[in-house]
Amino acid sequence: MNEEEKGFVIKDRRSFDEKGELKDVESEKEKKPESENKEAEPKKEAPKEDTERPPLPEVNFSTLIFSLSSSTLFHFGEIADPQSGEKKKDLPLAKHAIDTIAMLKEKTKGNLTEEEQKFIDSVLNDLQWRYVKAAE
């Protein structure tokens, strides 16, 4: 097997040399051909103005319940799909999300603040009534 048939190249990227001393990274870059230096640098892209996201809400119990309730409303067909703009009704998925909230209520019993307990109770009651009306 000659040198041209080699399938891969092994490059030592360790920070220390054989003596255990820190390598001079800048001089290593200078030794490489310019094309290799460009590959090593991360590509910088300008941020896209139109795709910036709004800040995400704080992660807590209430935002989790709110997210699950929004998902349920989506499955009831009350909220349109953000990409297609269509409203689709899927009662089994809505029931699954309601059951998930009910399970969280049961599993967190005694561990919630009064405000969190009132919130999960009201959200769960509202969604259960909506389900009954939608299933008629």
Buried (B, 14 or more C-beta within 10 A) or exposed (E): EEEEEEEEEEEEEEEEEEEEEEEEEEEEEEEEEEEEEEEEEEEEEEEEEEEEEEEEEEEEBBEBBBEBBEBBBBBBBBBEEEEEEEEEEEEEBBBEBBEBBBEBBEEBEEEBEEEBBEBBEEBBEEBBEBBEEBEE
